[in-house]
Amino acid sequence: MRLNRNGSENSIFSKRNRQSIAMKVATIAIFLVSLVGLNNGYVNAQKDNQLHKIYHIYIKNQYMGAVSNEKLIDKHIEDKVKKASTQYEDLSLNATPDLSVISEQVFQEDTNDEDTLKKLDDALKIKASAFALLIDGKVATYVKDIDAYDETIRQLKLQYVSAEELKSLDAMENNHKTLPPLKKNETRIVDISIKQSVAGMTQYTDPANVLTTKEAVKLLTKGKLQEKSYTVKKGDTLSSIAAKYKLSTSKLLKLNENLTDEKSLTIGHTIKVAELEPWINIELTKESIKSEKIEHKTIIKKDKTMLTSEKEVKQKGEDGKKLVRHVITEIDGEPALEKVTTQSVTKEAETRVIVKGTKEVPSRGSGSFEWPAEGGYISSEMGYRWGELHRGLDIARPDGFTIKAADNGEVTFAGVDGSYGNKVTIDHNNGFQTVYGHLASIDVEVGQVVAQGSKLGVMGTTGNSTGVHLHFEVSKNGKLLNPLNVLK
């Protein structure tokens, strides 16, 4: 029994041992096969240059994708710029201001060049390298380059000065020269400038924004719309206000939400309007020296011994002269300011002195009449002649031509009266009235109180007259009197 058991046990052990050995051998074989496979893969990767470079494209930090060759990007940008250059021949164009490319090494290339380049094409914007013209720190427009910028500034100034004047001003400024003294009655330009702060700098912009010099000058001169206020006046309508500020009625309504129709306009209310204001203002400074007159003064002295109707020029008076230097400022061709900087007197003015009487003249006559002329003789008495009544005396061939008041009184008529010509009538406020006709000129006016013997005018031949003489009439309470009966 023992032999059999022992024999059986030996037989089982041998079977299990054989199975374990077989499994170990199989495991070792698999490991060896795997090791051989890895070595073969490594060798093949070395043969295929394991690492590959691809290129990631970004525009403004936005990812476009990757391409396998950087030259594809350069070629694509070059073609796009070349196409745009046919439209903007004179500009320096660029399509890459915001583009960045980052390379990466990878084991496997996984790029779609066609899709990435299409996406890149849609995102790329053509930009021009231009010169921005800044007004008070803000971009007003763009020109091609600094030369175009300088020419634009020059053309703006040439709207107000000649090329020769501008050249002279520039030379004076650049060489720090001073102008020679001004000559008498000479005016010259001493400076021209832009009131605003003007600067320039190179920037990238849309090529369509870049203007020619002529276009830039027109834009800067024409200006921009600025909102303003307007106070509604009587007679205003929506259309009249809009036309005044070169707006459409719809634009005016858009600026003012509270306006709907004509009825919504209220006199005295303020509404919004818009008006074009130039981007820049050209300031022109001139200086001149002119000979100007110094107006003489007039002094009136009073004399109580003379009648109020009397006056006498004691000193004629004469204007003086002075040389005055003016500095004139013009803004956009319109006068803005003028001030005197120096002046020197070349001839003193002489004061005019007039003596006037203060003695009151009574408006009531004395009833005693003086001869109304400076000498002369009676060329025709009162009475009928040529079939008509001659209403007074004619006095001719005087020593002087002054016509005088025959007595104190008040002038009631002074002007032209038909056949009398220039005529003066005096009411002596005592029933008497005197008339003076055919005067060459009149020195009194209606309402003036005159004294006996004061000047009324100058003898003449106006009206129906055959020669230089005075026609003199006297009446009392409306009834004609013969002057010879009342004259002294």
Secondary structure by P-SEA (a helix, b strand, c coil): caaaaaaaaaaaaaaaaaaaaaaaaaaaaaaaaaaaaaaaaaaaaaaaccbbbbbbbbcccccccccccaaaaaaaaaaaaaaaaaacccccccccccbbbbbbbbccccccaaaaaaaaaaabbbbbbbbbbbcccccccccccaaaaaaaaaaaaaccccaaaaaaaaaaaaaccccccccccbbbbcccccccccbbbbbbccccccccaaaaaaaaabbbbbbbbbbbcccccaaaaaaaacccaaaaaaacccccccccccccbbbbbbbbbbcbbbbbbbbbccccccbbbbbbbbbccccccccccccbbbbbbbbbbbbbbbccccccccccccccccbbbbbbbbbbbcbbbbcccccccccccccccccccccccccccccbbbbccccccbbbcccccccccccccccccbbbbbcccccbbbbbccccccccccccccccccccbbbbbccccccbbbbbbbbccccccccccccc
